[in-house]
Amino acid sequence: MIVAAAADRNKEPILRVLRQYVSLGQADFQVLEVASGSGQHAAHFAQALPNVSWQPSEVDSKCVQSISAFTRAFGLRNVKPPIFLDSSRSWESWGHFLPASLDLIVNINMMHISDMSCTEGLFKGAGKLLKPKAVMITYGPYAVNGSITPQSNVDFDYSLRQRNPAWGLRDTVVLQQLAEANGMQLERMVCGEDREGKMGLTCRPTTSALFSASSEPAHLTPPQQREKPSLSDRSIACSELG
């Protein structure tokens, strides 16, 4: 199994956001995770949300093996076998999914370390596969309205582009445009934890971004009227890099 330190750090903050959008009263809640990485997130979320049917996916064969290993190790019956999924390709090639069949799409730490065609394909696929009013949740570092802060994220963006000119932090303006072009709307962005695990002390332009499958500006009410986690909700908010 591959064990990523970043996944261990951010799995709980992401889960707290997921809980707001997963209806525990709905059986067989269909989730597609695009770019599942090691499989740590899939295992953690599936354990915490037993009514979900979690479909992990990857393009890397070692990650596919790691996902399967985590699923076996935890005996998770609600995690499906991982599938090969290249989000730069048409959504029809993603597998057995029918249009408007998914309750949730999750994408964690992919956009900044992949070609822009992968992000474009992700939004095109989400626009086709999400049920009406369903959401896509993404997590990772972003530029916000053309600005990258703090300096550590500026340096990170520079290092990514040095490694691969096609990589780098994606701007929230571009993501909003992609959402609208595919029948969605940026719902909100959520502030998460800093590297020391202290909520809200170090806001960074990295985020869990929620895109609703609606062409109109959305003001979704989470399926459960539970108390929201102590996140600093803002029109443009921040969360941890990693």
Rosetta blueprint (number, residue, H / E / L):
1 M L
2 I L
3 V L
4 A L
5 A H
6 A H
7 A H
8 D H
9 R H
10 N H
11 K H
12 E H
13 P H
14 I H
15 L H
16 R H
17 V H
18 L H
19 R L
20 Q L
21 Y L
22 V L
23 S L
24 L L
25 G L
26 Q L
27 A L
28 D L
29 F E
30 Q E
31 V E
32 L E
33 E E
34 V E
35 A L
36 S L
37 G L
38 S L
39 G L
40 Q H
41 H H
42 A H
43 A H
44 H H
45 F H
46 A H
47 Q H
48 A H
49 L L
50 P L
51 N L
52 V E
53 S E
54 W E
55 Q E
56 P L
57 S E
58 E E
59 V L
60 D L
61 S H
62 K H
63 C H
64 V H
65 Q H
66 S H
67 I H
68 S H
69 A H
70 F H
71 T H
72 R H
73 A H
74 F H
75 G L
76 L L
77 R L
78 N L
79 V E
80 K L
81 P L
82 P L
83 I E
84 F E
85 L L
86 D L
87 S L
88 S L
89 R L
90 S L
91 W H
92 E H
93 S H
94 W L
95 G L
96 H L
97 F L
98 L L
99 P L
100 A L
101 S L
102 L E
103 D E
104 L E
105 I E
106 V E
107 N E
108 I E
109 N L
110 M L
111 M H
112 H H
113 I H
114 S L
115 D L
116 M H
117 S H
118 C H
119 T H
120 E H
121 G H
122 L H
123 F H
124 K H
125 G H
126 A H
127 G H
128 K H
129 L H
130 L E
131 K E
132 P E
133 K E
134 A E
135 V E
136 M E
137 I E
138 T E
139 Y E
140 G E
141 P E
142 Y E
143 A E
144 V E
145 N L
146 G L
147 S E
148 I L
149 T L
150 P L
151 Q H
152 S H
153 N H
154 V H
155 D H
156 F H
157 D H
158 Y H
159 S H
160 L H
161 R H
162 Q H
163 R H
164 N L
165 P L
166 A L
167 W L
168 G L
169 L L
170 R E
171 D E
172 T H
173 V H
174 V H
175 L H
176 Q H
177 Q H
178 L H
179 A H
180 E H
181 A H
182 N L
183 G L
184 M L
185 Q E
186 L E
187 E E
188 R E
189 M E
190 V E
191 C L
192 G L
193 E E
194 D L
195 R L
196 E L
197 G L
198 K L
199 M E
200 G L
201 L L
202 T L
203 C L
204 R L
205 P L
206 T E
207 T E
208 S E
209 A E
210 L E
211 F E
212 S E
213 A L
214 S L
215 S L
216 E L
217 P L
218 A L
219 H L
220 L L
221 T L
222 P L
223 P L
224 Q L
225 Q L
226 R L
227 E L
228 K L
229 P L
230 S L
231 L L
232 S L
233 D E
234 R E
235 S L
236 I L
237 A L
238 C L
239 S L
240 E L
241 L L
242 G L
